[in-house]
Amino acid sequence: MVHHHHSIEETYIFPEIEKFSGRPGFMDDPKHQHEEFHDGIEKLVTYTTTTQPDNYR
């Protein structure tokens, strides 16, 4: 779900915000934040799909 959310923002919303602001590259920081967020989400997905309730710590 997070991947879908980020994809929608980067594909549709961020470019529109840049057009509206008249500042190309204005949304580069949020795009970079998405990149930094991605690895942590992948680790969380792996953890939650491979860990059984008895193994939670």
PQR file with spaces between the fields and no chain letter, atoms N, CA, C, O and H, PARSE charges and radii, in Angstrom:
ATOM       1  N    MET     1       0.815   -1.185    0.000 -0.4000 1.5000
ATOM       2  CA   MET     1       0.000    0.000    0.000 -0.0000 2.0000
ATOM       3  C    MET     1       0.870    1.266    0.000  0.5500 1.7000
ATOM       4  O    MET     1       0.558    2.242   -0.683 -0.5500 1.4000
ATOM       5  N    VAL     2       1.949    1.237    0.762 -0.4000 1.5000
ATOM       6  CA   VAL     2       2.836    2.406    0.801 -0.0000 2.0000
ATOM       7  C    VAL     2       3.462    2.636   -0.568  0.5500 1.7000
ATOM       8  O    VAL     2       3.607    3.776   -1.008 -0.5500 1.4000
ATOM       9  H    VAL     2       2.202    0.445    1.317  0.4000 1.0000
ATOM      10  N    HIS     3       3.835    1.536   -1.246 -0.4000 1.5000
ATOM      11  CA   HIS     3       4.428    1.680   -2.578 -0.0000 2.0000
ATOM      12  C    HIS     3       3.434    2.343   -3.532  0.5500 1.7000
ATOM      13  O    HIS     3       3.804    3.210   -4.323 -0.5500 1.4000
ATOM      14  H    HIS     3       3.717    0.610   -0.888  0.4000 1.0000
ATOM      15  N    HIS     4       2.186    1.930   -3.450 -0.4000 1.5000
ATOM      16  CA   HIS     4       1.152    2.514   -4.302 -0.0000 2.0000
ATOM      17  C    HIS     4       0.997    4.003   -3.979  0.5500 1.7000
ATOM      18  O    HIS     4       0.923    4.836   -4.882 -0.5500 1.4000
ATOM      19  H    HIS     4       1.885    1.225   -2.807  0.4000 1.0000
ATOM      20  N    HIS     5       0.948    4.323   -2.707 -0.4000 1.5000
ATOM      21  CA   HIS     5       0.819    5.714   -2.270 -0.0000 2.0000
ATOM      22  C    HIS     5       1.965    6.562   -2.812  0.5500 1.7000
ATOM      23  O    HIS     5       1.735    7.637   -3.366 -0.5500 1.4000
ATOM      24  H    HIS     5       1.007    3.646   -1.974  0.4000 1.0000
ATOM      25  N    HIS     6       3.196    6.085   -2.656 -0.4000 1.5000
ATOM      26  CA   HIS     6       4.366    6.834   -3.138 -0.0000 2.0000
ATOM      27  C    HIS     6       4.348    6.955   -4.655  0.5500 1.7000
ATOM      28  O    HIS     6       4.687    8.004   -5.203 -0.5500 1.4000
ATOM      29  H    HIS     6       3.383    5.212   -2.206  0.4000 1.0000
ATOM      30  N    SER     7       3.956    5.888   -5.327 -0.4000 1.5000
ATOM      31  CA   SER     7       3.894    5.914   -6.788 -0.0000 2.0000
ATOM      32  C    SER     7       2.909    6.971   -7.277  0.5500 1.7000
ATOM      33  O    SER     7       3.212    7.722   -8.204 -0.5500 1.4000
ATOM      34  H    SER     7       3.682    5.036   -4.882  0.4000 1.0000
ATOM      35  N    ILE     8       1.740    7.031   -6.659 -0.4000 1.5000
ATOM      36  CA   ILE     8       0.730    8.020   -7.037 -0.0000 2.0000
ATOM      37  C    ILE     8       1.268    9.433   -6.807  0.5500 1.7000
ATOM      38  O    ILE     8       1.116   10.308   -7.660 -0.5500 1.4000
ATOM      39  H    ILE     8       1.494    6.422   -5.905  0.4000 1.0000
ATOM      40  N    GLU     9       1.894    9.646   -5.656 -0.4000 1.5000
ATOM      41  CA   GLU     9       2.439   10.978   -5.362 -0.0000 2.0000
ATOM      42  C    GLU     9       3.497   11.376   -6.391  0.5500 1.7000
ATOM      43  O    GLU     9       3.464   12.480   -6.934 -0.5500 1.4000
ATOM      44  H    GLU     9       2.017    8.936   -4.963  0.4000 1.0000
ATOM      45  N    GLU    10       4.435   10.463   -6.651 -0.4000 1.5000
ATOM      46  CA   GLU    10       5.547   10.795   -7.543 -0.0000 2.0000
ATOM      47  C    GLU    10       5.117   10.930   -8.994  0.5500 1.7000
ATOM      48  O    GLU    10       5.693   11.722   -9.740 -0.5500 1.4000
ATOM      49  H    GLU    10       4.462    9.566   -6.210  0.4000 1.0000
ATOM      50  N    THR    11       4.119   10.171   -9.399 -0.4000 1.5000
ATOM      51  CA   THR    11       3.663   10.187  -10.789 -0.0000 2.0000
ATOM      52  C    THR    11       2.689   11.323  -11.086  0.5500 1.7000
ATOM      53  O    THR    11       2.750   11.937  -12.152 -0.5500 1.4000
ATOM      54  H    THR    11       3.651    9.528   -8.793  0.4000 1.0000
ATOM      55  N    TYR    12       1.797   11.597  -10.151 -0.4000 1.5000
ATOM      56  CA   TYR    12       0.727   12.555  -10.423 -0.0000 2.0000
ATOM      57  C    TYR    12       0.770   13.823   -9.555  0.5500 1.7000
ATOM      58  O    TYR    12       0.671   14.938  -10.066 -0.5500 1.4000
ATOM      59  H    TYR    12       1.747   11.098   -9.286  0.4000 1.0000
ATOM      60  N    ILE    13       0.916   13.638   -8.261 -0.4000 1.5000
ATOM      61  CA   ILE    13       0.775   14.779   -7.349 -0.0000 2.0000
ATOM      62  C    ILE    13       1.992   15.691   -7.365  0.5500 1.7000
ATOM      63  O    ILE    13       1.850   16.901   -7.540 -0.5500 1.4000
ATOM      64  H    ILE    13       0.996   12.732   -7.846  0.4000 1.0000
ATOM      65  N    PHE    14       3.186   15.132   -7.184 -0.4000 1.5000
ATOM      66  CA   PHE    14       4.389   15.962   -7.137 -0.0000 2.0000
ATOM      67  C    PHE    14       4.579   16.782   -8.413  0.5500 1.7000
ATOM      68  O    PHE    14       4.886   17.971   -8.325 -0.5500 1.4000
ATOM      69  H    PHE    14       3.300   14.149   -7.041  0.4000 1.0000
ATOM      70  N    PRO    15       4.407   16.184   -9.598 -0.5600 1.5000
ATOM      71  CA   PRO    15       4.548   17.009  -10.811  0.2800 2.0000
ATOM      72  C    PRO    15       3.532   18.151  -10.876  0.5500 1.7000
ATOM      73  O    PRO    15       3.855   19.241  -11.349 -0.5500 1.4000
ATOM      74  N    GLU    16       2.323   17.911  -10.412 -0.4000 1.5000
ATOM      75  CA   GLU    16       1.307   18.975  -10.419 -0.0000 2.0000
ATOM      76  C    GLU    16       1.668   20.081   -9.430  0.5500 1.7000
ATOM      77  O    GLU    16       1.464   21.261   -9.716 -0.5500 1.4000
ATOM      78  H    GLU    16       2.060   17.026  -10.027  0.4000 1.0000
ATOM      79  N    ILE    17       2.195   19.710   -8.284 -0.4000 1.5000
ATOM      80  CA   ILE    17       2.630   20.724   -7.314 -0.0000 2.0000
ATOM      81  C    ILE    17       3.756   21.559   -7.915  0.5500 1.7000
ATOM      82  O    ILE    17       3.781   22.779   -7.755 -0.5500 1.4000
ATOM      83  H    ILE    17       2.361   18.751   -8.052  0.4000 1.0000
ATOM      84  N    GLU    18       4.683   20.904   -8.602 -0.4000 1.5000
ATOM      85  CA   GLU    18       5.777   21.645   -9.239 -0.0000 2.0000
ATOM      86  C    GLU    18       5.252   22.581  -10.322  0.5500 1.7000
ATOM      87  O    GLU    18       5.714   23.716  -10.430 -0.5500 1.4000
ATOM      88  H    GLU    18       4.662   19.913   -8.731  0.4000 1.0000
ATOM      89  N    LYS    19       4.293   22.120  -11.124 -0.4000 1.5000
ATOM      90  CA   LYS    19       3.698   22.992  -12.149 -0.0000 2.0000
ATOM      91  C    LYS    19       3.015   24.184  -11.490  0.5500 1.7000
ATOM      92  O    LYS    19       3.206   25.326  -11.909 -0.5500 1.4000
ATOM      93  H    LYS    19       3.918   21.197  -11.036  0.4000 1.0000
ATOM      94  N    PHE    20       2.225   23.919  -10.467 -0.4000 1.5000
ATOM      95  CA   PHE    20       1.483   24.975   -9.785 -0.0000 2.0000
ATOM      96  C    PHE    20       2.427   25.995   -9.157  0.5500 1.7000
ATOM      97  O    PHE    20       2.178   27.200   -9.209 -0.5500 1.4000
ATOM      98  H    PHE    20       2.069   22.991  -10.127  0.4000 1.0000
ATOM      99  N    SER    21       3.522   25.496   -8.557 -0.4000 1.5000
ATOM     100  CA   SER    21       4.460   26.402   -7.888 -0.0000 2.0000
ATOM     101  C    SER    21       5.347   27.149   -8.879  0.5500 1.7000
ATOM     102  O    SER    21       5.907   28.198   -8.559 -0.5500 1.4000
ATOM     103  H    SER    21       3.723   24.518   -8.515  0.4000 1.0000
ATOM     104  N    GLY    22       5.470   26.591  -10.099 -0.4000 1.5000
ATOM     105  CA   GLY    22       6.366   27.199  -11.080 -0.0000 2.0000
ATOM     106  C    GLY    22       7.831   26.982  -10.732  0.5500 1.7000
ATOM     107  O    GLY    22       8.705   27.703  -11.214 -0.5500 1.4000
ATOM     108  H    GLY    22       5.016   25.739  -10.359  0.4000 1.0000
ATOM     109  N    ARG    23       8.096   25.982   -9.891 -0.4000 1.5000
ATOM     110  CA   ARG    23       9.457   25.720   -9.438 -0.0000 2.0000
ATOM     111  C    ARG    23       9.845   24.277   -9.741  0.5500 1.7000
ATOM     112  O    ARG    23       9.621   23.396   -8.911 -0.5500 1.4000
ATOM     113  H    ARG    23       7.386   25.396   -9.499  0.4000 1.0000
ATOM     114  N    PRO    24      10.421   24.020  -10.912 -0.5600 1.5000
ATOM     115  CA   PRO    24      10.880   22.663  -11.227  0.2800 2.0000
ATOM     116  C    PRO    24      11.856   22.178  -10.144  0.5500 1.7000
ATOM     117  O    PRO    24      12.733   22.920   -9.702 -0.5500 1.4000
ATOM     118  N    GLY    25      11.687   20.937   -9.737 -0.4000 1.5000
ATOM     119  CA   GLY    25      12.556   20.369   -8.716 -0.0000 2.0000
ATOM     120  C    GLY    25      12.100   20.654   -7.300  0.5500 1.7000
ATOM     121  O    GLY    25      12.730   20.213   -6.340 -0.5500 1.4000
ATOM     122  H    GLY    25      10.975   20.334  -10.096  0.4000 1.0000
ATOM     123  N    PHE    26      11.001   21.395   -7.165 -0.4000 1.5000
ATOM     124  CA   PHE    26      10.482   21.771   -5.855 -0.0000 2.0000
ATOM     125  C    PHE    26      10.177   20.548   -4.981  0.5500 1.7000
ATOM     126  O    PHE    26      10.303   20.614   -3.758 -0.5500 1.4000
ATOM     127  H    PHE    26      10.489   21.754   -7.945  0.4000 1.0000
ATOM     128  N    MET    27       9.783   19.449   -5.596 -0.4000 1.5000
ATOM     129  CA   MET    27       9.408   18.253   -4.840 -0.0000 2.0000
ATOM     130  C    MET    27      10.523   17.206   -4.802  0.5500 1.7000
ATOM     131  O    MET    27      10.266   16.042   -4.495 -0.5500 1.4000
ATOM     132  H    MET    27       9.681   19.395   -6.589  0.4000 1.0000
ATOM     133  N    ASP    28      11.738   17.603   -5.104 -0.4000 1.5000
ATOM     134  CA   ASP    28      12.854   16.663   -5.059 -0.0000 2.0000
ATOM     135  C    ASP    28      13.107   16.125   -3.647  0.5500 1.7000
ATOM     136  O    ASP    28      13.434   14.948   -3.491 -0.5500 1.4000
ATOM     137  H    ASP    28      11.947   18.549   -5.353  0.4000 1.0000
ATOM     138  N    ASP    29      12.963   16.959   -2.626 -0.4000 1.5000
ATOM     139  CA   ASP    29      13.179   16.487   -1.257 -0.0000 2.0000
ATOM     140  C    ASP    29      12.192   15.394   -0.863  0.5500 1.7000
ATOM     141  O    ASP    29      12.618   14.366   -0.337 -0.5500 1.4000
ATOM     142  H    ASP    29      12.697   17.915   -2.752  0.4000 1.0000
ATOM     143  N    PRO    30      10.896   15.570   -1.095 -0.5600 1.5000
ATOM     144  CA   PRO    30       9.979   14.476   -0.768  0.2800 2.0000
ATOM     145  C    PRO    30      10.281   13.195   -1.563  0.5500 1.7000
ATOM     146  O    PRO    30      10.132   12.092   -1.037 -0.5500 1.4000
ATOM     147  N    LYS    31      10.704   13.340   -2.825 -0.4000 1.5000
ATOM     148  CA   LYS    31      11.077   12.149   -3.601 -0.0000 2.0000
ATOM     149  C    LYS    31      12.250   11.442   -2.942  0.5500 1.7000
ATOM     150  O    LYS    31      12.262   10.215   -2.846 -0.5500 1.4000
ATOM     151  H    LYS    31      10.825   14.236   -3.252  0.4000 1.0000
ATOM     152  N    HIS    32      13.230   12.204   -2.491 -0.4000 1.5000
ATOM     153  CA   HIS    32      14.387   11.635   -1.808 -0.0000 2.0000
ATOM     154  C    HIS    32      13.962   10.948   -0.506  0.5500 1.7000
ATOM     155  O    HIS    32      14.482    9.886   -0.163 -0.5500 1.4000
ATOM     156  H    HIS    32      13.220   13.201   -2.569  0.4000 1.0000
ATOM     157  N    GLN    33      13.029   11.549    0.207 -0.4000 1.5000
ATOM     158  CA   GLN    33      12.532   10.938    1.442 -0.0000 2.0000
ATOM     159  C    GLN    33      11.857    9.601    1.145  0.5500 1.7000
ATOM     160  O    GLN    33      11.981    8.662    1.931 -0.5500 1.4000
ATOM     161  H    GLN    33      12.607   12.412   -0.071  0.4000 1.0000
ATOM     162  N    HIS    34      11.157    9.504    0.040 -0.4000 1.5000
ATOM     163  CA   HIS    34      10.546    8.240   -0.343 -0.0000 2.0000
ATOM     164  C    HIS    34      11.614    7.176   -0.560  0.5500 1.7000
ATOM     165  O    HIS    34      11.447    6.031   -0.139 -0.5500 1.4000
ATOM     166  H    HIS    34      11.057   10.267   -0.599  0.4000 1.0000
ATOM     167  N    GLU    35      12.704    7.546   -1.211 -0.4000 1.5000
ATOM     168  CA   GLU    35      13.799    6.597   -1.449 -0.0000 2.0000
ATOM     169  C    GLU    35      14.380    6.102   -0.129  0.5500 1.7000
ATOM     170  O    GLU    35      14.661    4.912    0.019 -0.5500 1.4000
ATOM     171  H    GLU    35      12.839    8.476   -1.553  0.4000 1.0000
ATOM     172  N    GLU    36      14.559    7.005    0.827 -0.4000 1.5000
ATOM     173  CA   GLU    36      15.109    6.626    2.130 -0.0000 2.0000
ATOM     174  C    GLU    36      14.143    5.727    2.903  0.5500 1.7000
ATOM     175  O    GLU    36      14.575    4.848    3.650 -0.5500 1.4000
ATOM     176  H    GLU    36      14.331    7.971    0.706  0.4000 1.0000
ATOM     177  N    PHE    37      12.879    5.938    2.732 -0.4000 1.5000
ATOM     178  CA   PHE    37      11.819    5.203    3.418 -0.0000 2.0000
ATOM     179  C    PHE    37      11.683    3.780    2.885  0.5500 1.7000
ATOM     180  O    PHE    37      11.321    2.870    3.631 -0.5500 1.4000
ATOM     181  H    PHE    37      12.528    6.651    2.125  0.4000 1.0000
ATOM     182  N    HIS    38      11.971    3.586    1.608 -0.4000 1.5000
ATOM     183  CA   HIS    38      11.718    2.323    0.909 -0.0000 2.0000
ATOM     184  C    HIS    38      12.397    1.125    1.569  0.5500 1.7000
ATOM     185  O    HIS    38      11.737    0.109    1.786 -0.5500 1.4000
ATOM     186  H    HIS    38      12.265    4.325    1.002  0.4000 1.0000
ATOM     187  N    ASP    39      13.673    1.200    1.895 -0.4000 1.5000
ATOM     188  CA   ASP    39      14.378    0.054    2.469 -0.0000 2.0000
ATOM     189  C    ASP    39      13.775   -0.370    3.804  0.5500 1.7000
ATOM     190  O    ASP    39      13.650   -1.564    4.078 -0.5500 1.4000
ATOM     191  H    ASP    39      14.210    2.026    1.719  0.4000 1.0000
ATOM     192  N    GLY    40      13.406    0.584    4.622 -0.4000 1.5000
ATOM     193  CA   GLY    40      12.792    0.261    5.908 -0.0000 2.0000
ATOM     194  C    GLY    40      11.454   -0.440    5.733  0.5500 1.7000
ATOM     195  O    GLY    40      11.137   -1.375    6.469 -0.5500 1.4000
ATOM     196  H    GLY    40      13.507    1.554    4.399  0.4000 1.0000
ATOM     197  N    ILE    41      10.673    0.006    4.764 -0.4000 1.5000
ATOM     198  CA   ILE    41       9.386   -0.639    4.484 -0.0000 2.0000
ATOM     199  C    ILE    41       9.605   -2.073    4.006  0.5500 1.7000
ATOM     200  O    ILE    41       8.883   -2.981    4.418 -0.5500 1.4000
ATOM     201  H    ILE    41      10.931    0.765    4.166  0.4000 1.0000
ATOM     202  N    GLU    42      10.588   -2.279    3.149 -0.4000 1.5000
ATOM     203  CA   GLU    42      10.879   -3.636    2.675 -0.0000 2.0000
ATOM     204  C    GLU    42      11.251   -4.552    3.834  0.5500 1.7000
ATOM     205  O    GLU    42      10.811   -5.701    3.883 -0.5500 1.4000
ATOM     206  H    GLU    42      11.175   -1.541    2.815  0.4000 1.0000
ATOM     207  N    LYS    43      12.058   -4.053    4.766 -0.4000 1.5000
ATOM     208  CA   LYS    43      12.434   -4.846    5.944 -0.0000 2.0000
ATOM     209  C    LYS    43      11.211   -5.155    6.803  0.5500 1.7000
ATOM     210  O    LYS    43      11.065   -6.271    7.302 -0.5500 1.4000
ATOM     211  H    LYS    43      12.415   -3.120    4.726  0.4000 1.0000
ATOM     212  N    LEU    44      10.337   -4.170    6.973 -0.4000 1.5000
ATOM     213  CA   LEU    44       9.125   -4.381    7.760 -0.0000 2.0000
ATOM     214  C    LEU    44       8.223   -5.421    7.104  0.5500 1.7000
ATOM     215  O    LEU    44       7.692   -6.296    7.789 -0.5500 1.4000
ATOM     216  H    LEU    44      10.456   -3.263    6.568  0.4000 1.0000
ATOM     217  N    VAL    45       8.044   -5.338    5.793 -0.4000 1.5000
ATOM     218  CA   VAL    45       7.214   -6.309    5.082 -0.0000 2.0000
ATOM     219  C    VAL    45       7.795   -7.709    5.236  0.5500 1.7000
ATOM     220  O    VAL    45       7.062   -8.662    5.499 -0.5500 1.4000
ATOM     221  H    VAL    45       8.475   -4.627    5.237  0.4000 1.0000
ATOM     222  N    THR    46       9.101   -7.836    5.074 -0.4000 1.5000
ATOM     223  CA   THR    46       9.744   -9.142    5.241 -0.0000 2.0000
ATOM     224  C    THR    46       9.522   -9.675    6.655  0.5500 1.7000
ATOM     225  O    THR    46       9.165  -10.839    6.834 -0.5500 1.4000
ATOM     226  H    THR    46       9.697   -7.062    4.860  0.4000 1.0000
ATOM     227  N    TYR    47       9.733   -8.833    7.644 -0.4000 1.5000
ATOM     228  CA   TYR    47       9.545   -9.243    9.034 -0.0000 2.0000
ATOM     229  C    TYR    47       8.117   -9.693    9.297  0.5500 1.7000
ATOM     230  O    TYR    47       7.889  -10.747    9.890 -0.5500 1.4000
ATOM     231  H    TYR    47      10.023   -7.887    7.498  0.4000 1.0000
ATOM     232  N    THR    48       7.160   -8.890    8.853 -0.4000 1.5000
ATOM     233  CA   THR    48       5.765   -9.205    9.161 -0.0000 2.0000
ATOM     234  C    THR    48       5.235  -10.394    8.377  0.5500 1.7000
ATOM     235  O    THR    48       4.256  -11.014    8.793 -0.5500 1.4000
ATOM     236  H    THR    48       7.345   -8.034    8.372  0.4000 1.0000
ATOM     237  N    THR    49       5.855  -10.724    7.259 -0.4000 1.5000
ATOM     238  CA   THR    49       5.373  -11.871    6.483 -0.0000 2.0000
ATOM     239  C    THR    49       6.120  -13.154    6.802  0.5500 1.7000
ATOM     240  O    THR    49       5.700  -14.229    6.375 -0.5500 1.4000
ATOM     241  H    THR    49       6.650  -10.221    6.921  0.4000 1.0000
ATOM     242  N    THR    50       7.218  -13.066    7.543 -0.4000 1.5000
ATOM     243  CA   THR    50       7.983  -14.288    7.851 -0.0000 2.0000
ATOM     244  C    THR    50       7.993  -14.634    9.342  0.5500 1.7000
ATOM     245  O    THR    50       8.391  -15.740    9.709 -0.5500 1.4000
ATOM     246  H    THR    50       7.559  -12.193    7.889  0.4000 1.0000
ATOM     247  N    THR    51       7.571  -13.728   10.188 -0.4000 1.5000
ATOM     248  CA   THR    51       7.599  -13.960   11.628 -0.0000 2.0000
ATOM     249  C    THR    51       6.246  -14.494   12.095  0.5500 1.7000
ATOM     250  O    THR    51       5.194  -13.959   11.745 -0.5500 1.4000
ATOM     251  H    THR    51       7.248  -12.830    9.889  0.4000 1.0000
ATOM     252  N    GLN    52       6.297  -15.530   12.870 -0.4000 1.5000
ATOM     253  CA   GLN    52       5.081  -16.113   13.432 -0.0000 2.0000
ATOM     254  C    GLN    52       4.803  -15.464   14.792  0.5500 1.7000
ATOM     255  O    GLN    52       5.736  -15.011   15.455 -0.5500 1.4000
ATOM     256  H    GLN    52       7.152  -15.964   13.155  0.4000 1.0000
ATOM     257  N    PRO    53       3.532  -15.412   15.218 -0.5600 1.5000
ATOM     258  CA   PRO    53       3.204  -14.762   16.490  0.2800 2.0000
ATOM     259  C    PRO    53       4.036  -15.271   17.675  0.5500 1.7000
ATOM     260  O    PRO    53       4.361  -14.490   18.569 -0.5500 1.4000
ATOM     261  N    ASP    54       4.381  -16.543   17.699 -0.4000 1.5000
ATOM     262  CA   ASP    54       5.169  -17.091   18.803 -0.0000 2.0000
ATOM     263  C    ASP    54       6.595  -16.533   18.818  0.5500 1.7000
ATOM     264  O    ASP    54       7.287  -16.621   19.832 -0.5500 1.4000
ATOM     265  H    ASP    54       4.117  -17.178   16.973  0.4000 1.0000
ATOM     266  N    ASN    55       7.032  -15.958   17.693 -0.4000 1.5000
ATOM     267  CA   ASN    55       8.405  -15.456   17.590 -0.0000 2.0000
ATOM     268  C    ASN    55       8.514  -13.960   17.853  0.5500 1.7000
ATOM     269  O    ASN    55       9.620  -13.420   17.859 -0.5500 1.4000
ATOM     270  H    ASN    55       6.470  -15.886   16.869  0.4000 1.0000
ATOM     271  N    TYR    56       7.403  -13.286   18.068 -0.4000 1.5000
ATOM     272  CA   TYR    56       7.457  -11.838   18.301 -0.0000 2.0000
ATOM     273  C    TYR    56       8.225  -11.542   19.578  0.5500 1.7000
ATOM     274  O    TYR    56       8.040  -12.201   20.601 -0.5500 1.4000
ATOM     275  H    TYR    56       6.505  -13.725   18.064  0.4000 1.0000
ATOM     276  N    ARG    57       9.069  -10.565   19.501 -0.4000 1.5000
ATOM     277  CA   ARG    57       9.839  -10.139   20.683 -0.0000 2.0000
ATOM     278  C    ARG    57       9.879   -8.648   20.713  0.5500 1.7000
ATOM     279  O    ARG    57      10.473   -8.064   21.619 -0.5500 1.4000
ATOM     280  H    ARG    57       9.220  -10.029   18.670  0.4000 1.0000
